[in-house]
Amino acid sequence: MVSNARFSLNLSASGMLFVALLALAPGAAFAQADSAEAPSRIGNIWDSLPHQPTEGNVTAKEHESGVAPDTARERDINKELQNLDQQLLNEEKTHPPTIPPPPPGTN
């Protein structure tokens, strides 16, 4: 009988030790994060400036580096994109997306 009581005492002591270690672990992680330097990049922001280039910046750099398509090719690409856009809009008009009716009593 005594060994059974000792086992439950050891189990509860080890359980309490485990809980105490878990409680201390997040604090140690936060302490390490605070002591480190702030990152130079967070999401789309680098050194407090937005990283995403604008269309004007990209176009200018493409022309400077010589990788931009010539005017005729760019016009053909734009025309093809407009045709695809119009085709998708027409398909949506003839085949609208199906939305199930709302459940009764929610109107």
Buried (B, 14 or more C-beta within 10 A) or exposed (E): EEEEEEEEEEEEEEEEEEEEEEEEEEEEEEEEEEEEEEEEEEEEEEEEEEEEEEEEEEEEEEEEEEEBEEEEEEEEEEEEEEEEEEEEEEEEEEEEEEEEEEEEEEE
